[in-house]
């Protein structure tokens, strides 16, 4: 019995060591990719899952991300399905444009900056060292997502404010590459948002105006927080 127990413990210890090595390999790839990141474009498929009714809401479109020399991240989203919608995100605000209603909603991110900073870590331009500061990390498995070989890792937030909103996150990191192919944000309720990236282009030539909303004359601007 003791010899069998010793055998199982040895297997478990070996598996843990291998997973530890795999995690370090993923973080090393992210260190290289994160430090080199300047801009990207990609097709994006997002699924919002409501657990209690087992319902999925799909959205798709394109995403553009830039990082300035001051490391300011800007994000531009252009959803085409199921309804057209544009989103522009900077460090201080989010703007959402609904073409059918000819309306823009503007949100101030100032008081949520600490939370926003945490979520930025889930994206492009993040190093492995950045993740280790904010999350407890675990290697899950190697797999293929959107025809891209990648490594799935699990992130347990260290910040209690983030933990109240999301119990954990999962990232699938490209191999080779070091950038996310999939992001999954999991809430304590079991609800989750899953974002898959495909046709990723790194270092595209994106002009500053490409990150702004394309607004027509006469658009109505609203401030829901006020």
N, C-alpha and C positions, 0 to 999 in steps of 0.2 A: 504493500500500500504506500509506504514512504517513497519507494523508488518511483512509483507511478506519479505521485504528487510532485516529486522533484522534477520528473520529466515534463509535466504540464507547466510547472513554474518556469522551467528553462525555455519552453516554447513561447510562453507569454512574455518573458523578458527579452527574448530574441525579437519577437514581433514589435515590442515597444521600441527597441533600439532601432530597428529598420524604419519605423514610422518617424522616429526622431530625426534620422538622417534624411528621410524624404522631406520632412518639414523644413529642415535647414536648407535643402536644395531649392525648394520653392521660394523661401525668403531671400536666398542669394540671387535668384533670377529676378525677383521683384526689386532688389536693391539696384541692380544694373538698369532695368527698364525704368524704374521710378526716377533715377537721377538723370536719365537721358530724355525724359518725356518733355515735349513741347506742345504737341497738338495731335488730334486724331479725329477721324470721321468714321461712322459705322452705321449699318442698318441695325435697328433695335426692335426686339419683340418683348413686350412686357405683359405678364399675366398677374392679375390681382385675384387671389383666391380667398373666398369667404368660407371658413371651415364648417360653420354650423349648418349651412345649407349645401355644402359641397359644390359651390358655384365658382366658375372661372370667368373673368372678364379680360379678354385679350385686347391689346393695343399694339400698333406697329408704326414705325416711322424711321427717321434718321436722327442721329445725335452728332454734335460737334463739340469738342472740348479744346480749350487752349489754356496754357499756363504762361504767364508773363515772367520776365526776369525777376520780378519781385515775388514770384510764386503765387500770384493771384490766379485762382481758377475761375474760368468762365465757361458756362455750359449753355448750349442752344439745342432745343428739341423741336422737331417738326413732325408731329403725328399726322398720319394720313388715314388711318383706320382705328376705330369705326367712324370717328368724326374728326374732321380737320381741327388742329389745335397747335399753337406755337407756344413754347415756353423759353424764357431767357432767365438765366440764373447768374448772379454775380455774388460777391462776398456779402453785399448789404441788402439785396432785394431779389424777389422773384416776380416776374411779370408773366401772366398767362393771357394769351389772345385767343378769343373765340370768334372766328371769321363769320359764322352764320349770324351771330348776334351783334357783330361789329363792336365788341366790348373787350376791354383789357382790365384784368384784375391785378392790382399791385400789392405785394406783401413785403413788410419790413422784416428782415432776418436778424436785425441787431440784437434783440433780446434772446434769440435762439442760437447765437453764434457758436456757443460751446457744443451744442448738439449738431449743428451743421458741420463743424470741424470734424466731428467723429464720423459722420456719414461720408464726408469727402475722402476719408481714409479708405473707403470701400472701392474707390474708383481708380481711374488711370492716373499715373504720376505718383503713386504711393510706393514707398519702399518697405521692405520687410521690417526694417528697424522701426519705422513709423507704426506699423501694425502691432509689434510687440509691446510698444509703450501703452497702447490703448486697449488691447485685447489679450485674453488667454487663448492660445492657438492650438489646434489639433489637426494633424494630417488625417484625411478620411480615406481617399483612394485616388488612383489614376483612372481617367476615363476619357471619352471623346464627346465633346459638345459642339454642335454646329460645325461638324467635320473638322474640328480642331482638337488635337491631343492636349490634355490639360490635367491639372492636379487639383482635387477638391480639398479645401481646408475649411475648418469650422472656427468661428470667432465668437468667444464669450466676452461680452463687454465688461470692462472693469468699472466704468462709470455707472453709478446707481441710477442716474436720471435716464441714461440710454437704456439700461436694463428694464426699466418700467415700460418703455415703449416697445422694445424688441428683446426677446429672450436670447436670440443668437442670430448670427449671420453665417452664410456660406459663400465662399468664393471659389470659382474654378479658374485657375491661373494657367495661361497658355504655356506649353512646353514644346519647342522653345518659345521664348517671348517674355514672360514675366508680367503680362498685363491680364486683366480679368476678361474671360469669355462669358461668364455667367455670374450674376450676383443674386443672392436670395436673402430677403429680409423677413425674419420669422417673428411674429408677435406672440406674447404669452397665451393669447386666445386660440392659437393654431392658425390664424389667418397669416397669409404671407404674400409678398410681392417678389416675383422672379423676373429678372431681366437678362435676356440673352443677346449677345452681340455677334454679328456676322459681317463679312466683307469689311473687316477692319483695315483702315489705312492710317499708318502712323506718319507723322511729320508732313501732313498736307499743307499746301499754301493757303492758309485761311487769313483773309483780311479782317481787321477789327469790325467792320460793318457786317460781316457774315454772322457775327454773334448777337446782333440786335434783332428785335422783332421787325418784321416787314409789315408796317401798319399803313392802311389807307387813310385818306383825309376823312375827318369827321368821326373818327373812332371815339367811343365813350370810355373814359377811364374811371374805374371804381377802386375804392380802398376798403375792402371788407373788414379790416382790423379796426377801423375807426367807427 
